[in-house]
Amino acid sequence: MVVRLINVTTKALERFEDDTKPIPPYAILSHTWGTDQEEISFQDLHSGAVKKGPGRYKFDKCCAEAARDGLSYAWIDSCCIDKTNSTELSEAINSMFKWYKDAKVCYAYLCDVDEYPSKPTSNFRKSRWFQRGWTLQELIAPKIVHFFNKNWVHLGQKRDLSLILVDITKIPRVFLLGIIPLHEASVAQRMSWATDRVTKRKEDLAYCLLGIFGITMPMIYGEGDQAFIRLQEEITKHINDDSILAWNFRSPGSILKSTVEEASGCALASNPSSFANSSHIVPSGPKGGPLRPLQTLGGSLLLQRPLYTDSYGQCFVVLECQLDNQTDQAIGIPVQARFGGYDDYIRLHGRPSVLLPSYIPDFSPCDIRLLTNRFGAHYDEICHSFYIENALEKDLKLTRVTPRSSWDRERDILIPNEKTRFGRSHRLWLMFRHQKNGPEDFILILELIMQISQPEVRYHIMTCDRGADLAAIKRDFSEFSLLNLNKHSASNGILGLKATVSRQRVGKKNLFVVRLLPGKNDPGTYNVTRVLQSLTRENLIRAEETQRLRSRFEPPAHRTQTKGEGHDSCKADSLLSKEKTPVLNRRLSNITLRVRPGVLEIDLTNPNSLKELRDVLPEKTRKPQVPFNEHFIEKTEKMLRCIPFEEQHNYKSIPDPMNKFLLIAARIGEAIPLRQLAKKGTNVQIAAVDKTNLIAAAVLGKNRRNVQGLLLLGAGVEEVNAIGYSALHYACMQGSVDIVRLLLEHGADIEKKDMQKLTPLMLAAFHGEDEIIQVLVESGANIEAVSRTKQTALMKAAEYGHSAVVKTLIKYKASIKAKDNLGRPALFHAAEKGHWGIVEMLIEGGADVEARDCKGTTALMLAAYLGQDNVVEVLIQNGAEIEKKDVLTARDCARFGGHSSTVNLLDTVGSKGHSQRVPVGFSDMATDGDERNCPWENGLVETRGRSV
């Protein structure tokens, strides 16, 4: 290694090499740079130019101090490196940590400090030296560091000032003083030390950390944030430590320091500030033996780790790291499966890594590939999306889309559900309106079916009465099959409309182009509003007649109740005595029970139909057989691939082939052979690895016939899986109203609580299932049940922006003033997430706008701190006091939160006394706000983790 040193006597540079001229003992300077004109450069010393100013002062003092310490040489970065030579600069940056470590003594010159650190008026803690990226290694690497103020007065040594330095830098004393080798600190810990440090160039924020991790890499100025990505990729090659992925961490009760921008969808962080909350994360040994280290390959990070899915369906990669004081809980990073691969995942945008529950099962590790290219993560999002080309744009406008979250207005595309996986489908509902006063609107249904080879798209166009509720149509139409409804044109009496869908290749991705063209008047147009109304009346009349006749002929001991749908009475034939069947047939002449057009139609006058009804035929024409043949294993494995990848480990290792087949078939909604199971007396009390039993799997598969048949075969409804979920929990999460009713009729515990003490009602509220809420409450569910954190169903619905659920719960007299374990009522939960409409609804229901939580915070203070301007306006308009001062005012909270627009709003409202302005641009979407460290004593305003 070649190094240039300053001769402290001659003030000239001398060149040393390890092989030919050994490097002598030397002192080294650590300082913050001024302008290039102020600092003495390599060219200045080489040419003998005399430069006065701050640079000369530092140069002379450093040389004089080295001479007093008995050293003949000194090293200063500004003049001992030829920065015009890119090769030399790159070598110097990669060697910097070693040069500071090998120095006999380091002089840290703090040019903005006057007095000793111990004095109350000292600005030592605020010195720019502690904010510079390069000085981090300059503090850690040398064994001896002397600190000097701006007048070159000695302030103390690193060891003497270690307690103050630890408080300033958050570097543990054992690493600061070299008591424990630096490599013993986790990657996350070392990254966290650089959280608040800055450099003049973005790239230097990565290059200044090279020595901290003991790695080298070439310098590429101009690459921006990519330098930090390259740094992390190099770290994964040399250090086997999962904590490098534990960025954007949010511990229970903490405020997340990093922003949504930092959670980029890339597996690796964009800058050190993403590790702000990771200072206590350390590696943990694998429970089941060593796993494959992290590897980078072709823009992806390859790893072998378990996958865990929580009670809300969120998938996490379980890392081999933990908090240093909680050794029984692992850290998990949120991911979602990518289209087009079984092991491809991306890290979710804006979602933190979290501490996973201690009770999660020991799942087997899976091969996982995480995207490390942030541009690819953004591009992957639009894969298999829909783009509308409207040839009738002047007359025909897209007015509504369900789900609303699928409509990206800025890019003018429709993005399917991110959880759509192989073997599953996702529907988008689009409503178009003709600008003239026509009586009907158009509805276009787009259905994306994910298949192993390539996605398939089905679509159907129809009309509805103008002003119809698209969400209600979607709910009532949910079981219609587009195989039987395949119309691609429609007419509303004024305009004929034709739709086509074609696949278009964009780079390596597929988009679907939906073209809307003028069409002819189609007399066969399907008006869904009228059909649904007719179907409802027809079913009610026929169900009442069927029930009346059945009650006359059924033996009293075997009578069953129906809810008006034919497949709710599948035991009809077995309950009819032989001598009375002809009488029943005569009375049921020409009566047909129809269950959803295109799904099931059974003629009760036909004995064969009655026999099939008794055996609960899963499909109109399908008669399943137990597949004991040479293709049995192949068929089972093919079905397994249709299960979301993160769940497959629950089914792979089931030892019994028949049990494995039944559980997998139930999980993906395939028909299970109920007739054969009944004949053979097969035990239906079986479960997957995570203890999800057969009936719960059938509920997840959303196949009502499977569920009903299993209940008739004696399947229990009270068993729970590893996270405490029963079949009723899953049915409520998925919005399966018919299945919920069915389970309740068969004795499902309506108050069953999972591991987090969540009841089915609370899960329905969390997922926004309003109709499920009504069914549960009318069936006697406790509307005031609380979770582990004392949250009620109303709080859950308020927090996640489900206004319809909030309205329903208020209608059923849910307590608006109930408080969680932080002393916060539902009003706080809605205010925190920016749901202004729900805030208004709660206030109208009697919520106290001046209520305080256990920290003394009001809803107005919380909304102001998080920058929720719309909520602030609503609260003020409803009587919340702006100037009422206890410890802080709302204006103080907004200022500490860094939200100038909120401060201006409060100033404007305060000066006028009351705001009459109607809020505009409001959104019911939840936002996390601009979360920062709370600067107030006792944590007056606190944003907690949402782990219920």
N, C-alpha and C positions, 0 to 999 in steps of 0.2 A: 504494500500500500504506500502511495506517495502522499506526503503532506507538506505544506508550506507553513513555517513558523516565523514569528517576528522575533528578531534578536532585540531584547529589551534595552540593550546598550546602544547599538548602532541604529535601531529602528528600521532595519532593512529585513527583507524576506530572505529566508534560507530554505532550501529544498532538502527533504529527508525521505529516504526509502528504507524499508525494513531490511532488505537484502544487502544493500551497499553502504548505507549510512544509517545506523540505528536512530530511532526517534528518541530525543532526550526528554527528560521531564519538562512539563510545560503547564502554564496556567491557561484558563480558557474563559472568555467573557460571554455572559448571557445578558442580553439587553433587548429593548424594543427599538426598532429602526425608525429613524426620521425620514426625511425626503432623500432621494438619491444625491441631491446636491450637498446635503449636510454630511453624509457618511463618507469616510475615507475608503476608496475602492482599491482593488488590485492594481488598476492602471495608474492611480495616484502614486502608490508606493513604487511601482515599477519605473515611472518616469521621474520620480523625485519631486513631484509637485507638492507645494506647501498649501494646505487647505485649513482655514480656521473655522471655528464654530463648534457645535455640540459633538460632531464626529471626532474632531481633534482632541477635545476634552476627554472623551471616553478612551481614546487610543492612548493618550499620555498617562492617564490615571491607571489604566490596566497595566501598562508596562512598569510603572513605578511600584505598584502593589506587588507585582510578580517579583521584582527585584528585592523588595523588602522581605518577601517570603523565601528568598534564596534561590529563585528560579531564573534561568537565563533566557527562557523563551516563553512566548505567549501566542495564543491563537484567537483571532477575531474573525467571525464569519464574513463580515462586510468586505474585508481586504485580503483574506487568505485564500479566497476562491476566485478564479477567473470565470466570471459568470457569462462572458461572451463565448466561452467554449462549452457547448451543450454536453459533450461527453464528460468533461471534468465536472460540470454542475450536477449531472445525474449521479456520477460516482460519489461526489461529496454528499449529496442528500442521502444516499443509501448508507454512507459511512458516518453520518453525523452523530448518531447515538453512541457509536463506539468511540468517537473522538472525545465526546463529553465524559464518557465512562472512564477512559484511560487518563484523563487529565488529573494532575496532582491536586488541583484546587480549581473551583469555579467561582467567578465573581459575578453576582447578579446585581446589575445596576438598575435601580428603580428611579427613573428620571422625574417621576411625578410625585415622589414621597418626600415629605419634609421631616417628620418627627418619628420617634421610636414607636414600634407597633404597640407597646404597652400603654401609651398615652391615649386618653379618650378622644382627643382631637386628631389623632393620627389618621392619615388617609392610606395607610399601608394596605388595608384590606381591599381598597378600591383601585389599587394600582393597575394600570393597563398591562403590566407584565403578567398578571394572573389571568388575563383574558386572551393572550396571544397563543396561537396554536403551537408554534415552534418551542415556546418556553416550557411546555409540559415535559418533553423529554430532557430539556436542560435542567429541570428541577429534579427529575427522578434518577437520571443516569449517573451524575457525579456522586462520589462518596462524601465529599466536603463541598458545601456551598456557603459562601459568605455573602450577606446582603448589604448593599450600600444605598444610601439615599442620594438625592440629586446633587448634594454637595460632597459626595464621596465620603460621607461619615458612616462608619461601620455600625450596622443595626443588629447584627447577631449572625450565628451560624444556623444551618438547616436543623441540626439536632436541637439547639436551644429554642428555636421558634417552632418546633414540630407541632405542638398542639394548635397554635394559631394557623399554621399551614394546612393541617388536616381539616380544620373548620372551613378554611377558604376553598380548598381544592377538592375536598371530599375523598382524598386518597387515604386509605388506611395507613396508619403510622408504620406498620410492619413492612409495607411495600415502599413507603416514602423513604425510610431510612435503610432499606436493603436488608432488614432482619430476615425476611423471607424472600426468596428469589422472585423476580417479577413474573416469571412464567407460571408461577403457582396461582396467580390471579386469573379468573375466567376472562374470556374474550369480552363478554358483556360488561364486566366490571371495568376493564381497561378502556373500553369505548366510552363508558359513562363519565370517565374523568375528563374527556374532551368535549362534553356536552355544550358548555357555555363558551368555548374558545372559538376564535375567529382568525382568519388569515386574509391577506390582501387578494389572493387568487383562490378560486374554488378548489382547484386541483391540490393546492398545498394543504388543505384540510385533511386530505388522505396521505400525502407524502410526509407530513410531519409526524405521522403515527407509525411509520415503517419500523423504526427502532424499538418502539414500545412492544411490537409483536415479533421482532427478530426476523423480519423478512426483507427481501429486496425486490424491486420491480422497476422497469424503465419509466422515465418521466415523459409524459405526453401533454404538454400545455396546450390548452384549447379544447380538451375533451370534457371539461366541466364536471358534473356529478358522476360521470362514468368512471372517473379516477377512484372514487370511493367504492364503487361496485367492484372494480378490478382489485382494490386492496382486500376486500372481503373474500373474493375468489382465491386470492393468493393465501389468505389466512386459512381457508378450508383445506388447502393443499398441504399445509405444514402443521396445523393444529387441529386435533380431533376434539372439538368442543361445540356442542349443540347450542350453547348460549349465544352464539353469533346470530341465531335466528330469533332470539327472545327479545327483539326490539319492539318498540311501541307497546310495552308491557303496562298492564293496568292491574294493580293489586286491589283487593277489596277495600273500598273506602277511600281510595286515592284519587287525585285529580290527574288526568292524563296530560302530560306536558307536550307531547308531540301532536302534530296536526294531521288532518286528513291527507294533506298533500304528501306527508311523509309515508303514509300507508298506501303505497303506490300500486299495489297489485303485483309487485315484484317480490321474490323471496328474500332479497337482501335490502338493507336499509339504504336510503339516499344520502344520509349524512349522520354524523355522530349524535346529533340532538335526538335522534330516534331512540337512543339508549338512555334517555334521561331518568327513567324509572327502573333501570336494570342493574343498579349498583350492588344489589344483594343477591343476584342470581349466580349460582355456582353449578358446576357439573355434578351429575349424579350417575352412579353406576347402573347399567341395565339390569333389570330384574331377572331376565332369562338368559344371561350370558352376553358376551360382547356382540355388538351389532356392527354392520359395515360402516366405516367412516363416511363423512360427507364427501361427495365428489362433484366436480363441475365438468360439464360436457355439453358442448354445442348450445350455449345459452340456457342451459338448465342445470339445476342442482339435483343430484341423484342421492337418495338416502333410503335407508331401510328402517322404518319406525312404525309403531302401532298407530292406528287411526281410532279416534273416539268420537261418537256422535252424541251430543247432549240431548236433554229432554225437549229442546225446541228444534231439533233436526240439524243443528249446526255441526259441521264436521271439523275436527281438530287433529293436527299431527301432534302426537305425544312426544315431546323432546326429552332427551336425557339430561335435564337440568332442573333445578329447583331453587327455592329461596333458601338462604343459608340458615334460617331459623324454622323452616317448615319442611322437614325431610320426607314427609309422607305424601306430599303433593307435587306432581310434575307440572311443568309449564306446557301449555298447548298453544299452537298458532292456528288461527282460523283459515281454512282453505275451502275451495270448491273444485269439483271435478271439471275438467275442460272437455269440450266436445272433441270427439275423434280419437280417444285413447282411454284404456282402462286404468293406467297409472299416472296420467297427466293431471296436474293440479295447478291452480294459481292461488296466491295469497290474496285474501279478500281486501278490497279497498276500504280504508277507513275503520277497520275493526281491529281492536288491540289483541295482543297475545295475553293469555290469562292463566291464572292458577286453576288447574283442573281439580275436580272433587277428589277427596282421598279414597272414596269407595269405588272408583271406576275399576272394572275388571281388568285382568292382565291379558290383554288382547295380543294375538300373534303379530309380529312385525310384517309390514307390507312393503313392497317395492314402490317407491314414490318418486316422481319427477316433478320438481317445482320450477316454474319459469323464473329466470333471473333477468330477462330482458323486459324492462318496463314498457317499452313501446309495443312489444309483442303482447303484453298483458292487456293493454288498452285495445289493441287490434283484435285480440281473441274474443273480446266481449261482443263484437258484432257478428261473429260467426253464426251462420244460419238465421240471421235476422231478415226481416221483411222490409222492402222498400216499395212505396206506393207511387205508381205513375198514373196520374189521374187526367185522362184526356177530356174530362168534363169539369175541369177545375173551376171554371167560371160559374157553373150552375150547381155543382155538387161539392159539398164541403164535409170533411171528416170532423164530426162534432164530439164524439166520445169514443174512448177505448177502455176496455176492461180486460185485464187489470190495468189501472192507470199508470203503474210504475213501468209498464212495458213500452210506453210511448215516449220516445226521445224526440221532443219537438225541435231541439236545436239541430240535430243531425237528420231529422225527418225520417227516422227509421223506427221499426217496431222490434223490440228485443224480447225474445222468448224468456220464460222463467229460467233463471240461472241454475235451478236444480233439476232441469229436465235431463234425464239420463236414458241409456239404452233400454228399450222395451217400454218406455213411458211416453206419454204425450202431453202436449201443452196447447191450450186453445187461447187464441186472441179473438176478442169480440169487438168489431168496429161498427159504429153507427154513422151513416152518411145522411145528410139532409139536403133536399133540393131547395134552392133559394126561393122558388115560388111557393105559394100556399098550397102545397099538395097535402092530401090526407094521410099519407104514409111515408115513413122513413125507410131507408135500406139498412139491412144488417148483413155484414159479411163475417163469416166465421172462418178463421184460419187455424188449422190443426197441424202441429208439427209432431211427427212420430219419430223418435230417435231409434234407429236400427243399427245393427252392427256394420252393415255394408255402407249405407248412406241414408240420410234422413228422408222421410217421405212426407209430403204435404197433401192434405185433403182440404177442400174448401167448399163452402156452401153459401149461396146468397138468397136472401128472402126479404120480406118487408115486415113492418110492424106499425101499429097505430102511432101517429105522431104524438110525441110526449111520453111514450112508454119508457119504463125504467129498465135500462139495459142490464143492470146488476140483477134485477128480479128475473128477467128473461134468462139470463145465464144460469141462475140458480134452478129454475124450473126445467130448463132445457139440458141440464147437465148429463143426463143419461142417454140422450139421443145419440145414435151412432151416425157419423157422417158417411159410413158405407151405404146406408139406406137413404140418406139425404144428400144428394150429390148434384144439386142444381147450380148451374153456373151463370144463370141469367134470371132477371126478375123485372117487374114493371110495377110502378105505383100509380098508374093511371095517367100520369103526365109524361113520365120519362121511362124509357127502357134502358136497362143497365146490364152489361155483360162483363164478367170478370175472368181473367186468365192468370195463372201463376206459373212462372218458369224459373229455373235455377240459373244463376249467373256467376261465373268464376271471377273473383277479384283477388289477384295474387294467388295465395295458397288457400284462400277461404272461399266459402260459398255464401252468396246472398240469394234470397228469393225475391224476384221482382213481381209485384202484383199490378197488373194493368187493368184499369177500369175504362171500358169503351162503350160507346153508344150501342144500345141493343133494341130489339123489336119488342112490341107489346106482347107479353107472355101471359096468356090466360091461366096458365097453371102455376102462377106465382103463389108462393107459400106465405100466408100472413100468420106469423107465429103468435101474435097476440090473440087472435080469434081461435086458433087451434088449441092453445093452452086453456083458454076459458071454456071451450067446448069439452075438452078432455076432463077438466075438473068436474063439471056438472055431470058428465056421463059416468065417470067413475063413482061419484057419490051415489047416484041413483042405482047403479048396478050393484054396488057393494052393499047398500042397504037391503036390496031385494035378496041378494045371496045370503046375507046374514040372517034375515028373517026365515028363509026356507031352511037353512042349516040348523037353526035353533030348534025347529020342529022335529028334525029327524036324528039329531045327534043324541047318543045316550048321555044323560046328565053328568056322569062321572068324567066324561071325556070332552066336554064342551070347551072350546077355545074361543078367544076373542080375536077379532080382526080390526084392522084400522082402515079398511076400505081398499086394500090392494090385494089382488089375487094371490100373489106369492107370500102373503102373510098367513095363509091358511092352507099350507101345503100338506096337512095331515087329513084333509077332507075325506078322501076315499077310505082310508083306514078306519075312520070313525063312523062310517055308514054301514049299517047292517045290510046283509045281502037281500033280505026280503023287502027292505024299504028303498033300495036303490032305484028300482024302476019308477016308483012314485016320484022320487026326487027328480029323476030324469025328465018325466013328463012335465013337472012343474018348472023345470029349468030350461024348457025348450026355447031355442033361439036366444038364450042369454050367453054372452061371451064376456069373460073378464079380460080386459086389455091393460097391460102394464107397460106404459111408455111406448109410443109407436116405434116399431122397428126393433124392439128388444125382445118382447115375449107376448104371445097371444095364445090363450088356451080355451078350447071349447068345452064347457062343462057337460055337454050332452054326449061327449065322446068318451067311452070307458078308457081307451088308451091314453087320452089326455089326462084323465083323472089319475091313472097309474103313474104317469110321468110327473104330474104335479106332486103326488105323494112323495116321490123320490127326489124332488127338488132338482129337476133338470137344469143345469147351469146356463145353457144356451138354448136358443130356439130349435136348433137342429143337431146339436152336438150331444153324443152319448159317450161319456168318457169311459175308458177302460184302464185298469191298472196295467201299466206298461212293463210287465214282466216279460221282456224279450231281449234279443241281442242288442237292441238300441237303448236299453233302459239307462245305462250310465251316461251315454252320449246325450240323451234327451235331458237328463237331470243337469248335466254340466252346461248345456246350452241355456236352460232356464236360469241357472245361477248367474250367468253373465248379464241377464236382464235386471238383476237387482243392483241398486246403486253400489258402486265399488266400495264405498266406505262401510257398507253393511255386510259385504260378502263373507268376511271372516267369521261372522256369526253362524253361517250355514255350511262353510267348507268342511269343517271337521266333525260334522254330525256322523257318528259311526254307522248307524243303521240306515241302509239304503232307502228303505220305504219311508222312514221318518224324514229323511233328508228330502226325498221327492215331495212329500206332502207339504212340508213347511215351505219349501221354495215355491211350489205351485201356488200355495195360499198367499205368499208374500207378493207375488207379481200379478195376482188377480186371475190366474188361470183356474179353470174348472177342476175341482178335486173330486175323485171318484166316490161320492157319498154312498151310492148304492152298494158298491163292493165293500166299503167299510162297514156298512150296516150288516151285510150278510156274513162277513167274516168275524164280526164282533171286535174289530180292531180298536185298540186303545187310542183315543184321540187326545189324551192328556200328555202330549209330547211338547218339547220346547227346543229352541235353538241354544247356541252357546251362551248368549246373554240372557237366557231364561225367558225370551219372548215365546209364549206358547202358541199353539196352532190357531186358536181363535183370534188371538191378537194379530198374528200374521195375516189372517184372512181380513181383519179390519183394515190393516195397512194396505192390503191389496184392493180395498174398496169394492169387494165382490159380496153383495148382500146375500146372494143365494148360498155361497160358501158359509157365511156366518150363520145363517138360519139353519142350514143343514147340520152344522156342527153342534149347534144348541140342541137340536132334536136328538142328536146322538149322545148327548150328555156332557158336552164340553163345559167346563166350569168357567165362570166369568170373573172370579175373584182373584185368580193367580196374577202375580205381578212379576216383572222382569228385574234386571239388576239395578235399574234406576227407579224402581217402584211404580212403573206404569202398568195399568190394567188395560184390558181391551177397551173399556169405556173412556179412559184417558185418550187413547189413540183416535177413537171415533170422534171425540169432541175436538181434538186438534185439527182433524181433517175436514170438519164440517159435514160429516155423514149423518144427516138428520134421521133418515130411516133406520140406520144401524144403531144410532143412539136409542131411539124408541124401542127397538127390538131388544137390545141389551137390558134396558130398564125393565121391560116386561118379563125378562127372565131372571130378575133379581140382582142385577149389577148394583154394587154399593155406590150410591150417588155421592157419598162423602169420602170415598177412598182417597188417601193422600199419598203422593209419591215421596221420594227421599227429601225433596225440598218442601214438603208439606203443601204441595199444590193439589187442589181438588180438580175434578173434571170441569167444574164451572170456571175456575180461575184460568185453566188452560184455554177454554173456549173464549174467554175475555181477552187473553193475551193474543190469540190468533184472529180476533175480530169476527167470531162466528155468532152473529146476532140471533139467528134462528135457533141455534143450539142453546143459547142462553135462555131463550123463552121456554124451550122444552124442559130444560133442567129446573128452572125456577118453578114452573107450573107442576113439576113432578116432586117438589118439596126440597130442592137443594138449598143449603144454608148460604144465603147471599152475603153473609158477613164472615164467612170462614177466612182465616188468615194463613199466610205462608210462614216460612221460617223467619222472614224479616218483617212479619206482621203486616204484609201487604194484602189488601182485599182485591176482589175481582174488579171493583170500580177503579182502584188505583192502577191496576194493570192496563185496563182499557184506556184510561186517561193518559198514561205514559206512552202507549204505543199508537195513540191517535185514532182509535176506533170510536168515532163519534156515535155511530148507530148503537153500538153496545153500551156506551155511556148513557145514551138516552133511554135505552131499555132498562138498564139497571136502576136509573133514577125513577123510572116509572114503577118499578117493583119495590120502591122505598129503600134502596141501598143507602147506607149511612154516608153522607157526603163529608161529615166531620171526623170520621174515623181516621186514626193516625198510625203510621208505620213505626218501626223501631227507632227512627230518627225524629219522630214527632211530626212527620209531614203528612198532611191530608192529600186527597186526590188532586186538589187545586195545585199543589206544588209540583206534582208529577207532570201535569199538563203544561204548567208554566215553564218548567225546566226544558221541555222538549219543543216548546214553541207552538203548541196546539191552541191557538187563540180561540177557535170556535168552541172547543171543549171547555176552555176557561170560562167563556161566556155562559155556556150551558150549566156549569157547576155553580156559578154565581147566581144564576136565575133559580137554581135549585136550593139556594140557601147557604152556599159556601161563604165563610168569613174571609174577606180580603185582607184583614189585618192579623190573621192567625200567624203564630210563630212556631217554629220547630224547636227542638231541644237546644239549639245553638243561638236562639233568638232571632233567626232569620225569617223575614216575611217573604211571601211569594213575589212581591215587587222587587225586593232586594236581589233575590235569586235570578229573576228574569233580567234585571239590569246588569248583573255581573256576567251573565252568559250572552248578553247582547240580543235578547229576544224582544226587539222593538215593538212588534205587533202585540205581544202579550203585555208589555209595559203600558201601551196605550189603552188596551181593554181594561186593565186593572185600575188605571187612573180614572178612566171614564166611569168606573163603577165604585169610586170612592176611596181607593187606596191613597194614603197620605204620602206625599213626596218628601216633605220637610220634617216629618216626625223623626226625631233624632234620639237614638239610644246610644249606640257606639258609632254607628255609621248611618248615613242616609243612602237612599237609592242612588243618588248621584255619585257618592263615594264608591259604591259597589261597581257602577258602570265604569268609573275611571280606573279602578284597580283591575277590572277585567280587560281594560284596553279597548273599550268600545266607544269611540268618539261620537258615532252617530247616536248612540243611546244617551250620552251625556248631553248632546245638543238637543235631543228630544225632550229630556227632562228640564233643561234650561228653558226651552220654549214653552213647555206646558206650565212650568213654575212661574214664568213671567206673566202668562195670560190668566193664571189661576185655574183654568180648566181647558182641556182640548176638545174641540168640536170636530176635529178632522176625522173623516171616516178612513180607517186603515185600508190601504190598497196593496195589492200584490201579495196578499196573505197566502200561506200554504199550510196544509195540514200535515205536510211531511215532517218527520222528526228530525231535529238537528242537534248536533252535539255542542254547538256554540264554540266560542274561542276559549278553551279551557287553559288556565294558567295556574301557577302556584298561588294559593290563597295567602295574601300578605298579612292577614289579620290574626291577632292572637286568638287562640282557642278555635280557629277554623270556623269563623262566623258563617261564611258561605261555603258549603261543602257539596261536591258532586261525587256521589258514591258509585261503586261498581254495581252492575245490575245482575247479580247472580242469584236473585231472589233468596 
